[in-house]
Amino acid sequence: MKHLVKATGALLALTVVSACSTTIAQQTPIASSPSMPAETSSAPGTSSAAPQVRNPLDTAKFDQQPCTALTQAQATQLANLISGRQSAGNVAPVCTWTDADHNRVTVGFLPGNGGLTTVYKTRDSASGYFEVAPDVAGYPAVFSATSDLRKDGGCQVVVGVRDDEAFTANVGLLQSSPNYRDPCSLAAKTAEAVVTTLKAGA
């Protein structure tokens, strides 16, 4: 359990934006650590400005009810997640899904926090990580968090669904999880499922 505790503890940093874990729930997506200098805003070919969202989605019905952003069928398909629990976050409620072994996937929305622009503005912080991710179902995304736990089963992706709003999908996994070595893959798949739900609910 020590790796999950380590991952959860660092991901529960109290800040202004982004979703996290079962107790506190939102952390700022932030810049790369000193060990990842290629991802800073000065990296060749990397823009310092957040990309625009071409097809904005209406998140109003999900902002305060994040557990509805994943259906049970989606949760089961993603990682055999069996239950979702809503808890308070710094910005808005978050929903943490767990499996039988207590691996977790947390989803939260960030209304009124400036969308991906806020994430890009904090990318040069001295801690954490920032890495532009492939678009999630056509929506711009970054892997970003205040602590880099990607080698310890933790990863967070932030997806822009409007120019002024984003949501996060955050995972914390035990070593026994088949996704432990690649937690960002599960985070991205979770985010894609959320976008599917948002499109259906629009």
N, C-alpha and C positions, 0 to 999 in steps of 0.2 A: 504493500500500500504506500510505501514511502515516496514513490515517484508521483503518484496521484496527489498526495498531500503537498508535495513540493510544487507541482504544477498549479494546483488550485490556489495555494497560498499566494504565489506571485501574480496570478491572474486576477486576484481580487483587489488589486490596488484601487483606492478610492480616487476617482478623477471625474472629468466632466462628460466624457462620451464613451460609448461602446459597451456591448453586452459581455457578461462574464458568467459567474457561477451561481451556486444554489443559495448563497447567503447574502452577499452584497451584490451587485450584479453588473456593474458597468465600469469599464476602464477605458482610458483614452487610447485609441490606436495611435501609435507614435513611431518615431523614426528608427532607423537601423542602429544597431550597436556598433562600437568601434571595430568589432571584428568583421563587420559587413560594410566596408566603406563604399563598395560599388553601388550600393542602393541609395546613396545620398543624392540630393537634388543636383549636384554637380556632375553626376555620372553621365558619360556621353550618351546622347540619344534619349535621355530621360527628362521629360518635361516636369517643371516644378508646379504646374497648374493642373488642377483636377479636370478630367475630361467631362464634357457636358453629357447629361442624360438625354438621349434623343426621344425616348418614349416613356415619359414619366408615369409612375404607377400611383394609384390612390391607396394610401396605407391607413386611412382614418379608422377603419373598423378593426385594425390589427394593433395599432399603437398601444392601446391599453389592454389588449387581450392577446398577447403574443403566443399563447398556447394554441390559438386557432391558426397560426401560420404554418403548422405542420398537421396533416391528418394522421390518424393512427396508422393507416396503411403506409404512408410515407415514412413515418418514424420506424416502423418495423422493417421496411425495405432498406433503410439507410444503415442501421446497425442493431437490429433487434431491440430497439428502444421500447420499453413497455409502459412507462408512465411519464407524464409531464406535470410539473408543478410551477405555478406562477409565484414570483416573489418580487419584492420592491427593488428598484434600481435607482441610481442617481438621477437619471433622466426620465425614464418610463419603466413600467414593469418588464420583467424578463421571464422567460419560460425555460426551465431546465428539464430536459428529458434524460432518463437514466435507463440502463439495461440491468439485467439480473446481477451483474458483477459491479455495479455502481460506476461504470464508465458514464460520462455525461456529455451531452450536447446542449448548449444554451443558445437561445435566439432572443434578440431584443431589438427594438426600434429606437431611433434617435430623433424624435421630432424636435424641430426648433434649434438644431445644433449646427446648421450650415452644411450638412451633407459631407461629401468627400472633400470639399474645400477645406474644412476644418482639419481633416486627417492630413492632407498635403501640407498644410501650414505648420504642422508639428513634426514633420518628417526628419528634421535635423537635430532632434533631441539626442543627448548623449547616451541614452539607454533604450532598450527595447529593439524593435525591428520595424522596417517598412520595406515592402517589396510589392511592386505592381503585379497584380495577378491577372491571369487571362479573364476576359469578360465572363460573367456568370449569366448564362442565358440571354446574352446581349446587353448586359448592364456592367458598367465599369466597377472594378473591385481592386482592393489591395489586401495583402496579408500584413497585418500591423497590430502591435500590442506594446505595452509598457515593459514587458519582460520576454526574453526569447527562450521559450520552453519547447521549441519544435523538436528537439532531440529527446525530450522527456515526455512525449505524448500530448503536448499542448499546442494549439494553434488557433488563431482567430482571423477571420476574413471579414472585411467591411465592404458592403456593396451599396453603391449609390443608386437609389430608385427614383429620386428626383434631384434636381440641382441643390435643393435645400434639405434633403433628408436621405439618410442611409440606415441600414440595419446591419447587425453583426451576427455571425454564427461562430460560436466558440466551442472548442472541444477540449476535454481533459480525460486522458486515457491511461489505464493501467498497462503494465508491460505485457499482460496476458492478452490484450486486445489485438486482433489481427491488423488494426490500423495504427498501432503504436508507433511504428517506424515512419509513418507518413500521415500524421494527423491533419495536415493541411488539405489532403485529398478528401477526407471526410468532411472537413469544414466547408470546402467548396461544393461538395455534393449536397450538403445540408442547405447551403445558400441557394443552390439551384432549385431545390424542392420548394423553398420558401417563395422564390420568384414565381414558380408555377402556381402556387396557391394565390399569390397576389394577383396574378393575371386572371385567374378564374373568379376571383372575388371582386374584380373591378367593375 
